[in-house]
């Protein structure tokens, strides 16, 4: 979507930056819209840190996640995915 060769927090920080965004979830024409862009970026970075990185970077014989945590995670991923689906490349 962004064409950037990075991943994780670096990818999100660069792609959704306020000063020179590659991807914009709105027109970024007001402080409120800029705050929304920052918030989505922070949620994505948090998702990487809390869910993706621990599962991808540490060996696990058994990885258990409570069912309710998995449901909540999928809801957050769905919300973020929908925001990115409607985003535009700048």
N, CA and C atoms as an extended XYZ file, in Angstrom:
270
Properties=species:S:1:pos:R:3:atomname:S:1:resname:S:1:resid:I:1 pbc="F F F"
N         0.819       -1.189        0.000 N   UNK     1
C         0.000        0.000        0.000 CA  UNK     1
C         0.867        1.259        0.000 C   UNK     1
N         1.916        1.265        0.825 N   UNK     2
C         2.771        2.460        0.889 CA  UNK     2
C         3.947        2.378       -0.070 C   UNK     2
N         4.352        1.159       -0.410 N   UNK     3
C         5.536        0.983       -1.241 CA  UNK     3
C         6.835        1.077       -0.466 C   UNK     3
N         6.754        1.254        0.843 N   UNK     4
C         7.964        1.367        1.662 CA  UNK     4
C         8.558       -0.011        1.942 C   UNK     4
N         9.888       -0.107        2.031 N   UNK     5
C        10.529       -1.398        2.262 CA  UNK     5
C        10.634       -1.772        3.745 C   UNK     5
N        10.070       -0.977        4.637 N   UNK     6
C        10.177       -1.233        6.070 CA  UNK     6
C         8.942       -1.948        6.591 C   UNK     6
N         8.943       -2.238        7.881 N   UNK     7
C         7.757       -2.821        8.497 CA  UNK     7
C         7.629       -2.315        9.927 C   UNK     7
N         6.592       -2.752       10.600 N   UNK     8
C         6.394       -2.403       11.994 CA  UNK     8
C         6.236       -0.913       12.235 C   UNK     8
N         6.751       -0.473       13.384 N   UNK     9
C         6.606        0.924       13.794 CA  UNK     9
C         7.250        1.887       12.800 C   UNK     9
N         8.390        1.509       12.227 N   UNK    10
C         9.043        2.383       11.241 CA  UNK    10
C         8.145        2.614       10.027 C   UNK    10
N         7.529        1.562        9.556 N   UNK    11
C         6.620        1.673        8.413 CA  UNK    11
C         5.457        2.608        8.731 C   UNK    11
N         4.814        2.370        9.855 N   UNK    12
C         3.655        3.182       10.225 CA  UNK    12
C         4.053        4.638       10.424 C   UNK    12
N         5.147        4.875       11.143 N   UNK    13
C         5.585        6.249       11.415 CA  UNK    13
C         5.869        7.018       10.133 C   UNK    13
N         6.469        6.356        9.163 N   UNK    14
C         6.783        7.019        7.898 CA  UNK    14
C         5.538        7.175        7.028 C   UNK    14
N         4.792        6.096        6.877 N   UNK    15
C         3.636        6.121        5.972 CA  UNK    15
C         2.531        7.057        6.453 C   UNK    15
N         2.318        7.135        7.757 N   UNK    16
C         1.218        7.935        8.288 CA  UNK    16
C         1.686        9.215        8.974 C   UNK    16
N         2.895        9.660        8.658 N   UNK    17
C         3.396       10.886        9.287 CA  UNK    17
C         2.477       12.059        8.955 C   UNK    17
N         2.475       13.033        9.815 N   UNK    18
C         1.633       14.209        9.588 CA  UNK    18
C         2.297       15.177        8.616 C   UNK    18
N         3.608       15.339        8.723 N   UNK    19
C         4.318       16.328        7.900 CA  UNK    19
C         4.380       15.944        6.427 C   UNK    19
N         4.664       14.685        6.148 N   UNK    20
C         4.729       14.245        4.747 CA  UNK    20
C         4.193       12.821        4.632 C   UNK    20
N         2.881       12.655        4.791 N   UNK    21
C         2.303       11.311        4.763 CA  UNK    21
C         2.309       10.692        3.371 C   UNK    21
N         2.531        9.413        3.339 N   UNK    22
C         2.378        8.655        2.098 CA  UNK    22
C         0.931        8.179        2.004 C   UNK    22
N         0.355        7.896        3.161 N   UNK    23
C        -1.028        7.439        3.246 CA  UNK    23
C        -1.778        8.378        4.188 C   UNK    23
N        -2.946        8.826        3.763 N   UNK    24
C        -3.768        9.693        4.607 CA  UNK    24
C        -5.138        9.060        4.793 C   UNK    24
N        -5.587        8.990        6.032 N   UNK    25
C        -6.906        8.415        6.294 CA  UNK    25
C        -8.013        9.455        6.180 C   UNK    25
N        -7.609       10.712        6.019 N   UNK    26
C        -8.563       11.802        5.825 CA  UNK    26
C        -7.825       12.936        5.105 C   UNK    26
N        -8.427       14.097        5.007 N   UNK    27
C        -7.793       15.190        4.255 CA  UNK    27
C        -6.686       15.898        5.027 C   UNK    27
N        -6.569       15.633        6.318 N   UNK    28
C        -5.545       16.253        7.175 CA  UNK    28
C        -5.612       17.777        7.143 C   UNK    28
N        -6.797       18.314        6.915 N   UNK    29
C        -6.922       19.765        6.775 CA  UNK    29
C        -7.266       20.483        8.077 C   UNK    29
N        -7.555       19.736        9.133 N   UNK    30
C        -7.845       20.357       10.429 CA  UNK    30
C        -7.011       19.679       11.511 C   UNK    30
N        -6.936       20.326       12.660 N   UNK    31
C        -6.233       19.715       13.793 CA  UNK    31
C        -6.886       18.396       14.196 C   UNK    31
N        -8.202       18.343       14.121 N   UNK    32
C        -8.929       17.120       14.468 CA  UNK    32
C        -8.562       15.983       13.524 C   UNK    32
N        -8.492       16.261       12.230 N   UNK    33
C        -8.122       15.225       11.266 CA  UNK    33
C        -6.677       14.790       11.459 C   UNK    33
N        -5.785       15.722       11.759 N   UNK    34
C        -4.393       15.362       12.037 CA  UNK    34
C        -4.317       14.491       13.288 C   UNK    34
N        -5.122       14.805       14.297 N   UNK    35
C        -5.155       13.993       15.517 CA  UNK    35
C        -5.665       12.587       15.231 C   UNK    35
N        -6.662       12.487       14.359 N   UNK    36
C        -7.176       11.164       13.990 CA  UNK    36
C        -6.085       10.357       13.289 C   UNK    36
N        -5.353       10.977       12.387 N   UNK    37
C        -4.262       10.299       11.679 CA  UNK    37
C        -3.221        9.805       12.690 C   UNK    37
N        -2.838       10.671       13.625 N   UNK    38
C        -1.868       10.278       14.660 CA  UNK    38
C        -2.407        9.134       15.506 C   UNK    38
N        -3.690        9.210       15.851 N   UNK    39
C        -4.295        8.162       16.668 CA  UNK    39
C        -4.298        6.811       15.978 C   UNK    39
N        -4.634        6.795       14.700 N   UNK    40
C        -4.616        5.538       13.943 CA  UNK    40
C        -3.189        4.999       13.880 C   UNK    40
N        -2.221        5.876       13.636 N   UNK    41
C        -0.818        5.449       13.610 CA  UNK    41
C        -0.420        4.864       14.960 C   UNK    41
N        -0.809        5.515       16.046 N   UNK    42
C        -0.461        5.013       17.376 CA  UNK    42
C        -1.118        3.670       17.673 C   UNK    42
N        -2.363        3.497       17.247 N   UNK    43
C        -3.022        2.205       17.430 CA  UNK    43
C        -2.299        1.103       16.656 C   UNK    43
N        -1.904        1.396       15.421 N   UNK    44
C        -1.176        0.408       14.624 CA  UNK    44
C         0.160        0.054       15.272 C   UNK    44
N         0.889        1.064       15.732 N   UNK    45
C         2.173        0.814       16.386 CA  UNK    45
C         1.954       -0.005       17.660 C   UNK    45
N         0.922        0.325       18.416 N   UNK    46
C         0.606       -0.441       19.619 CA  UNK    46
C         0.242       -1.879       19.310 C   UNK    46
N        -0.498       -2.081       18.233 N   UNK    47
C        -0.867       -3.437       17.829 CA  UNK    47
C         0.373       -4.251       17.476 C   UNK    47
N         1.299       -3.631       16.743 N   UNK    48
C         2.551       -4.324       16.434 CA  UNK    48
C         3.293       -4.684       17.712 C   UNK    48
N         3.411       -3.730       18.634 N   UNK    49
C         4.167       -3.961       19.854 CA  UNK    49
C         3.530       -4.977       20.781 C   UNK    49
N         2.218       -4.945       20.883 N   UNK    50
C         1.530       -5.803       21.843 CA  UNK    50
C         1.183       -7.188       21.309 C   UNK    50
N         0.923       -7.295       20.033 N   UNK    51
C         0.459       -8.572       19.468 CA  UNK    51
C         1.455       -9.169       18.484 C   UNK    51
N         1.795       -8.435       17.452 N   UNK    52
C         2.630       -9.005       16.393 CA  UNK    52
C         4.040       -9.322       16.864 C   UNK    52
N         4.724       -8.360       17.471 N   UNK    53
C         6.120       -8.574       17.844 CA  UNK    53
C         6.316       -9.723       18.830 C   UNK    53
N         5.533       -9.808       19.904 N   UNK    54
C         5.738      -10.935       20.819 CA  UNK    54
C         5.520      -12.291       20.157 C   UNK    54
N         4.577      -12.370       19.230 N   UNK    55
C         4.327      -13.663       18.595 CA  UNK    55
C         5.341      -13.972       17.511 C   UNK    55
N         5.899      -12.951       16.891 N   UNK    56
C         6.832      -13.170       15.781 CA  UNK    56
C         8.281      -13.298       16.230 C   UNK    56
N         8.623      -12.735       17.385 N   UNK    57
C        10.029      -12.644       17.754 CA  UNK    57
C        10.439      -13.474       18.961 C   UNK    57
N         9.560      -14.269       19.485 N   UNK    58
C         9.979      -15.127       20.589 CA  UNK    58
C         9.493      -16.546       20.336 C   UNK    58
N        10.362      -17.514       20.629 N   UNK    59
C         9.975      -18.900       20.381 CA  UNK    59
C         8.833      -19.312       21.311 C   UNK    59
N         7.926      -20.060       20.773 N   UNK    60
C         6.801      -20.519       21.575 CA  UNK    60
C         6.519      -21.982       21.253 C   UNK    60
N         6.427      -22.760       22.288 N   UNK    61
C         5.971      -24.135       22.103 CA  UNK    61
C         4.446      -24.126       22.136 C   UNK    61
N         3.928      -23.399       23.090 N   UNK    62
C         2.485      -23.227       23.196 CA  UNK    62
C         2.226      -21.746       23.428 C   UNK    62
N         1.414      -21.165       22.597 N   UNK    63
C         1.062      -19.763       22.785 CA  UNK    63
C        -0.429      -19.708       23.012 C   UNK    63
N        -0.785      -19.317       24.194 N   UNK    64
C        -2.204      -19.260       24.507 CA  UNK    64
C        -2.655      -17.815       24.577 C   UNK    64
N        -3.785      -17.587       24.006 N   UNK    65
C        -4.420      -16.281       24.093 CA  UNK    65
C        -5.854      -16.545       24.514 C   UNK    65
N        -6.287      -15.887       25.554 N   UNK    66
C        -7.687      -16.070       25.946 CA  UNK    66
C        -8.626      -15.709       24.797 C   UNK    66
N        -9.715      -16.423       24.708 N   UNK    67
C       -10.660      -16.212       23.614 CA  UNK    67
C       -11.119      -14.761       23.530 C   UNK    67
N       -11.432      -14.150       24.661 N   UNK    68
C       -11.912      -12.768       24.637 CA  UNK    68
C       -10.838      -11.822       24.118 C   UNK    68
N        -9.564      -12.068       24.457 N   UNK    69
C        -8.471      -11.243       23.932 CA  UNK    69
C        -8.387      -11.368       22.415 C   UNK    69
N        -8.544      -12.595       21.910 N   UNK    70
C        -8.494      -12.810       20.460 CA  UNK    70
C        -9.648      -12.086       19.764 C   UNK    70
N       -10.831      -12.149       20.342 N   UNK    71
C       -11.986      -11.458       19.761 CA  UNK    71
C       -11.752       -9.951       19.750 C   UNK    71
N       -11.251       -9.420       20.861 N   UNK    72
C       -10.965       -7.985       20.932 CA  UNK    72
C        -9.900       -7.580       19.920 C   UNK    72
N        -8.879       -8.415       19.778 N   UNK    73
C        -7.813       -8.128       18.821 CA  UNK    73
C        -8.369       -8.090       17.395 C   UNK    73
N        -9.208       -9.054       17.052 N   UNK    74
C        -9.793       -9.073       15.713 CA  UNK    74
C       -10.675       -7.850       15.470 C   UNK    74
N       -11.383       -7.397       16.492 N   UNK    75
C       -12.203       -6.191       16.344 CA  UNK    75
C       -11.315       -4.981       16.055 C   UNK    75
N       -10.197       -4.856       16.777 N   UNK    76
C        -9.280       -3.740       16.546 CA  UNK    76
C        -8.660       -3.824       15.154 C   UNK    76
N        -8.238       -5.009       14.764 N   UNK    77
C        -7.652       -5.190       13.432 CA  UNK    77
C        -8.680       -4.839       12.357 C   UNK    77
N        -9.925       -5.246       12.543 N   UNK    78
C       -10.977       -4.938       11.578 CA  UNK    78
C       -11.182       -3.429       11.450 C   UNK    78
N       -11.220       -2.733       12.570 N   UNK    79
C       -11.378       -1.277       12.566 CA  UNK    79
C       -10.229       -0.609       11.820 C   UNK    79
N        -8.997       -1.001       12.152 N   UNK    80
C        -7.827       -0.395       11.512 CA  UNK    80
C        -7.784       -0.720       10.020 C   UNK    80
N        -8.126       -1.942        9.671 N   UNK    81
C        -8.133       -2.347        8.259 CA  UNK    81
C        -9.142       -1.522        7.471 C   UNK    81
N       -10.309       -1.299        8.049 N   UNK    82
C       -11.336       -0.494        7.379 CA  UNK    82
C       -10.849        0.939        7.170 C   UNK    82
N       -10.161        1.497        8.162 N   UNK    83
C        -9.603        2.850        8.020 CA  UNK    83
C        -8.574        2.885        6.891 C   UNK    83
N        -7.724        1.874        6.836 N   UNK    84
C        -6.704        1.829        5.784 CA  UNK    84
C        -7.322        1.574        4.414 C   UNK    84
N        -8.386        0.777        4.365 N   UNK    85
C        -9.067        0.529        3.086 CA  UNK    85
C        -9.600        1.817        2.464 C   UNK    85
N       -10.024        2.751        3.299 N   UNK    86
C       -10.578        3.997        2.763 CA  UNK    86
C        -9.532        5.112        2.676 C   UNK    86
N        -8.303        4.817        3.057 N   UNK    87
C        -7.232        5.821        3.002 CA  UNK    87
C        -6.810        6.072        1.559 C   UNK    87
N        -6.142        7.200        1.359 N   UNK    88
C        -5.643        7.531        0.027 CA  UNK    88
C        -4.132        7.690        0.065 C   UNK    88
N        -3.525        7.352       -1.044 N   UNK    89
C        -2.091        7.539       -1.204 CA  UNK    89
C        -1.849        8.969       -1.643 C   UNK    89
N        -0.870        9.615       -1.039 N   UNK    90
C        -0.615       11.028       -1.366 CA  UNK    90
C         0.639       11.175       -2.178 C   UNK    90
